Amino acid sequence: MGKSALLQNTMKVKIIPYDPILKERAKQLRKNMTPGEIILWKHLKGKQMCNCDFDRQRPIDRFIVDFYCKKLMLAIEIDGSSHDSPEAQARDRRRQARLEFLGVRFLRFREEEVRSGVEGVLEVIEDWIRNHSNNLA
């Protein structure tokens, strides 16, 4: 099965509401993406990844995720050094647990990982999509 045919099946998309206050913050984040986010976005935009439609800096519930595909309910996060402190890691765990409770699944990568080896990151994302696309109905 080819990449574009992977997700051609019809399925309901679960809409998760978000706090409207986040809309302006997401817009600012899109204007100030990290180098790793810029690199990954070049490969996700325009349905380049397995014909999946990804948004960048997407508000979900009371949070903003770096990249999100509604059809897959998949969030992709690029963690830079601001995520290294114990407090930031605890905040990330709480945030991820809340969104997973709502049905969102996560892939996380380090900023350095994307900057130095985007091919490997893309392979992990593609493998995840291939392995989960049959469970989406």
CORQUI-V681978 format. One record per run of one state. SS is the DSSP state (h for helix, s for strand, l for the rest). FROM is the first residue (numbers start at 1). TO is the last residue. Records with the same first field share a line. If there is no record, write none. Layout:
SS->FROM-TO  FROM-TO
This chain:
l->1-2  6-17  19-21  32-34  48-53  62-62  70-73  80-80  84-85  102-104  136-137
h->3-5  22-31  35-47  81-83  86-101  111-135
s->18-18  54-61  63-69  74-79  105-110
